[in-house]
Amino acid sequence: MKTLVFAAALLLGSIMPSTAQAQSSALYQQLGERSGIETIVEEMLLGVADDERIAHYFADVDILRLHKLISEQVCNVSGGPCEYTGETMAVSHNNLGINNADFNALVEHLIAAMEQQEVPVSAQNELLALLAPMHRDIVE
């Protein structure tokens, strides 16, 4: 089911605008604004840490910095007032060997975190659609 939601989001992401300027702040508000987004990202990263499929990708990563950057990025793409200060997805994921299964595992944790925070499914799908274009820069 979660893979199906992601597949739909991936398709939507290819036809929807992927900039914060094109988004209203409604999604940002549905995600709980900055504090809600930070909680979602924290929950996602906690899930990833316990996932033997992908935890190894994060073993030598500064998790606090990663949390900050992902929170900035989600805030930015959802129409919030944040500026993403990290590298491009292509640069930060270069030569990591991430495949579709790895990518989907992370998305599963993002969906679970949003469900835990009771983010409406329509808002979940909207965020996934905005993040989906990053797939091409992350997966090798």
N, C-alpha and C positions, 0 to 999 in steps of 0.2 A: 504494500500500500504506500509506504513512504517513498519507495523508488518510483512508484507511479506519480505521486505528487511532484517529486523532483523532475521527472521526465516532462511533465506538463509545464512546470516552471521553466525548464530549459527551453522548451519550444516557445513559450510566451516571452522569455528573455530575449530571444532573437528578433522579436518584432516590437518590443516595448522599448521606450527610451531608457537609457541607463545612467542618466545624470540626475543629481539631486535637484537641479533647477527645474527639471520637467516634472518633479514630484511635488505634490502638495504636502504640507506638514501633517496631513491626516494619518499617514502610515507611521510617521515618527511618534505621533500621539498614541496610536494603537499599540505600538511596541512598548509604551510606558515611558517615552522620552528617554533622556540620558540615563537615568537610574535604572529604568526597565531594561534598556539595551545592555547596560553593564551587567545586570543580573542574568540576562539571557546568555551573554557571552561567557560569563563565569560558569554557569550550569553546563553549557556546551563543552567548555574546556575540561570540567570535572569528568564529564562523560567520556571524552576523548582519552583522558589519562588512564581510565580503567579499560579501555578497548584495545585488546591485544592486536587487533588488525592494524591499528594506526598509531598507537602510543609511541612507537619507536621514532616516528617522525618528529616528535616533540621532546625527545629525551634531553637534548642539549640546547633547548630553546629557553630564552628568558621569558617565562610565562607571564610575568607582570607586564612586560613590554608588549608581548603578543596580545594580551587581554586589552591593553590600552589601544593598540592599533586596530584590532578587529572591532572594538567598540566604536572607535572613530569612523571606521569605514561603514559600518552598519548605520550609524547616526547620519553620516553624510548621504548615503544612497537613499535613505528613507525620508529625506527632506529636512533633517534636523540641522542645527546650527554648527555642526562640527566640521573641521577640516581634517582630511586624512593625511597624515604626515609620514606614512611608510613608503616603502619601495613599491614599484608596480608588481602585480601578481606574477608576471613573467620573470622578473628579476629575482623576487623572493622565493620562487619555487623552481628555479632553474636547476636542472640535473638532480632533482630529488627522486625521480623515478616514480612519481605519483601516477597511479592508474585510475580507471573509472571506479573500481570497487573501493579504493581508498577515499576518493572524492565523495562517493555516495555514503560511505561510513560517517564522514564528518557531517554531511548534510543530515543524516539520521539524527545525530546528536543535536544539531541546530533545531530540527523540528521538535525533538523531545523537549528541549529547553523552552521553546516557544509554547508548547502544549502545557508544560508545567507552570508557566506564567500566565496561562489562559489567554494567549493571544488568539484572536479570532482566526479561523482557517483562511478567510479571505485575505487578511493581513499577512498571514504566513505565506500564502501563495504569491502575494504581491512582492514581498521581500525576496523570496526565492527567485522570482522572475527577474528581479533587479540584479541579483548576485550571479545568476546562471551564466551570463556571458563571460565570467571569469574562468569558467571551466576550460576554455581553450588555452588560457595562459597558465593553468595549473597542471593539467593532466598532460603527460608526455605520451 
